[in-house]
Amino acid sequence: MQARIEESRELPTHITKEEGVVVLAKPQVEGAGTEDGFMDCVGDNLAEGKQGLRVLGNDAFVDAMFPWFEPGTAPARPEAVTALLSQPGVSERIAASGVRYVVWLDGDTRRTDGGGSLACGAAPGAAGCIGFGWWEKEADYEATIWDLREAKSAGSVGTNVTGTSAIIGAVVPIPFIARVQGTACNRLAGQLRRFFVGDSSAAKGAAPSDDAR
């Protein structure tokens, strides 16, 4: 399995215990957005541990802010947050939620290649499989962080994970599964936590690649 993390910082980030984060799917003009399960995974990981952040559920936040963060009405740029806050009641709702940062997730997990063949059969008193099959998946996600108080983008964090899974038919099928999406979730959430509570004085730029084999 190979994994890569990239980070770009535009603003220092400061977050208190009273301030929170919400993870939302970036609105898509075409196609499906980031999977709900992946967003929940990232949010849950951010909230765990001694350095866990206060994470508001995405559905609860969108419902509380209706209709301003629906896919068709959500601000397209962080600068548009200033105009959004001028709408009646919006700034009060955001203050009540405690959310300081919005993390917009974009990306998906997809199968990129595969091959081989596996045949299974059954006969009186016997059953089994023979053959070999494999498939490769890629999980590619980017998180863009908006500071609602400053109405600016604080930066972005991205991860790309690829892995090959296989199943061997030797009477009983033996699977070897590369959990690329779970790895992408763990690495992205870990990097986001460092983005918020780590060294916020880091200069703008990309973090070095990281290969996990």
C-alpha positions in Angstrom: 0.0 0.0 0.0 1.3 3.5 -0.8 0.1 6.7 0.9 0.8 10.4 0.3 -0.1 13.4 2.3 0.1 17.0 1.2 -0.6 20.2 3.1 -0.8 23.9 2.1 -1.3 26.6 4.7 -2.6 30.1 4.1 -3.4 31.3 7.6 -2.4 30.3 11.1 -5.1 28.4 12.9 -6.3 29.1 16.4 -9.0 27.1 18.0 -10.3 27.1 21.5 -12.2 24.4 23.4 -15.4 26.4 22.9 -14.9 26.6 19.1 -15.8 23.7 16.8 -15.3 22.2 13.4 -17.8 20.8 10.9 -16.9 18.4 8.0 -19.0 18.9 4.9 -19.0 17.4 1.4 -17.9 20.0 -1.1 -20.9 20.9 -3.4 -20.6 19.2 -6.8 -21.8 20.7 -10.1 -21.8 17.2 -11.6 -21.4 13.7 -10.2 -21.6 12.4 -6.6 -20.0 14.1 -3.7 -17.7 12.6 -1.0 -19.3 9.6 0.6 -21.2 10.2 3.9 -19.3 7.3 5.5 -16.0 8.9 4.8 -17.1 12.2 6.2 -18.3 10.6 9.3 -15.0 8.6 9.7 -12.9 11.8 9.4 -15.2 13.6 11.9 -15.1 10.8 14.4 -11.3 10.6 14.2 -11.0 14.3 14.7 -13.1 14.1 17.9 -11.2 11.2 19.4 -8.2 11.3 21.8 -6.6 13.8 24.2 -6.3 16.3 21.4 -9.8 15.7 20.0 -11.6 18.6 18.6 -15.2 19.6 19.1 -16.8 18.3 15.9 -20.4 19.1 15.0 -22.3 16.6 13.0 -22.7 17.6 9.4 -26.4 16.9 9.2 -27.1 18.9 12.4 -25.1 21.9 11.1 -26.7 21.9 7.7 -30.2 21.6 9.3 -29.4 24.4 11.8 -28.2 26.7 9.0 -30.9 25.8 6.5 -30.9 26.9 3.7 -27.5 28.5 3.7 -25.3 25.4 3.5 -27.5 23.3 1.2 -25.6 22.1 -1.9 -27.3 24.7 -4.1 -26.9 27.7 -1.8 -23.6 27.1 0.0 -21.0 29.8 -0.5 -18.6 28.9 -3.3 -15.6 30.9 -1.9 -14.6 31.8 1.6 -14.9 35.5 0.8 -18.6 35.0 0.2 -19.0 34.1 3.9 -18.9 37.9 4.7 -22.1 38.4 2.6 -23.6 35.3 4.1 -23.1 36.6 7.6 -24.9 39.8 6.7 -28.1 37.8 6.1 -30.6 38.1 8.9 -30.0 35.6 11.7 -27.1 33.8 10.0 -24.3 35.1 12.2 -26.4 34.3 15.3 -27.0 30.7 14.1 -23.2 30.2 13.5 -22.4 31.6 16.9 -24.9 29.3 18.5 -23.4 26.3 16.8 -19.9 27.2 18.0 -18.4 26.3 14.6 -15.2 28.3 13.7 -13.9 26.2 10.8 -15.6 24.4 7.9 -13.7 21.5 6.4 -14.9 20.9 2.8 -14.1 17.3 1.7 -13.8 16.5 -2.0 -12.8 13.1 -3.5 -13.7 9.4 -3.6 -12.5 5.8 -3.5 -12.6 4.0 -6.8 -11.3 0.8 -8.4 -8.6 1.5 -10.9 -7.5 -1.9 -12.2 -8.0 -5.6 -11.7 -7.6 -9.0 -13.3 -7.4 -12.8 -12.9 -10.2 -15.3 -12.5 -11.7 -17.3 -9.7 -14.0 -20.2 -10.2 -16.0 -21.9 -7.5 -18.1 -25.0 -7.6 -19.9 -27.6 -5.6 -20.5 -31.3 -6.0 -21.9 -34.0 -3.7 -19.6 -34.1 -0.7 -17.2 -31.4 -1.9 -17.1 -27.7 -2.7 -14.3 -25.2 -3.3 -12.7 -22.5 -5.4 -9.6 -22.3 -7.6 -7.9 -19.4 -9.3 -6.6 -16.0 -8.4 -8.2 -12.6 -8.7 -6.8 -9.1 -7.9 -8.0 -5.5 -7.9 -6.4 -2.1 -7.2 -8.2 0.8 -5.5 -7.3 4.4 -5.1 -8.6 6.7 -2.4 -8.0 10.4 -3.3 -9.4 13.1 -1.0 -8.7 16.8 -0.4 -9.9 18.9 2.6 -10.2 22.6 2.2 -10.4 24.5 5.5 -12.4 27.8 5.8 -12.1 30.1 8.8 -15.7 31.5 9.2 -14.6 34.2 11.6 -12.0 35.6 9.2 -14.0 34.7 6.0 -10.8 33.3 4.5 -9.3 30.0 3.5 -6.9 28.7 6.1 -5.4 26.1 3.8 -5.9 22.5 2.5 -4.8 19.0 3.3 -4.9 16.1 0.8 -4.2 12.4 0.8 -3.8 9.8 -1.8 -3.8 6.1 -1.0 -3.5 3.2 -3.4 -3.5 -0.5 -2.6 -3.9 -3.9 -4.3 -6.2 -6.6 -2.9 -6.3 -10.2 -3.9 -8.3 -13.4 -3.4 -6.7 -16.8 -3.8 -8.9 -19.8 -4.5 -7.3 -22.8 -2.8 -10.4 -24.9 -1.8 -11.4 -22.1 0.6 -11.0 -18.6 -0.8 -8.3 -16.6 1.0 -8.7 -12.8 0.7 -6.0 -10.2 1.2 -7.7 -6.9 1.4 -6.0 -3.5 1.2 -8.2 -1.1 3.2 -7.4 2.0 1.2 -10.3 4.1 2.3 -9.8 3.4 6.0 -6.1 4.3 5.7 -7.0 7.5 3.8 -9.5 8.5 6.6 -6.9 7.9 9.3 -4.2 9.8 7.6 -6.3 12.7 6.5 -7.9 13.1 10.0 -4.5 12.9 11.7 -3.1 15.6 9.4 -6.1 17.8 9.9 -5.7 17.5 13.7 -2.1 18.6 13.4 -3.2 21.5 11.1 -5.5 22.8 13.8 -3.6 22.1 17.0 0.0 21.7 15.8 2.5 24.3 14.7 0.3 26.9 13.2 3.3 29.1 12.3 4.4 26.8 9.5 5.0 28.6 6.2 2.7 28.1 3.3 3.7 25.0 1.3 3.3 21.3 0.7 4.3 18.7 3.2 6.7 16.0 1.9 5.3 12.7 0.5 4.9 9.7 2.7 5.0 6.1 1.4 3.6 3.3 3.5 4.3 -0.2 2.2 
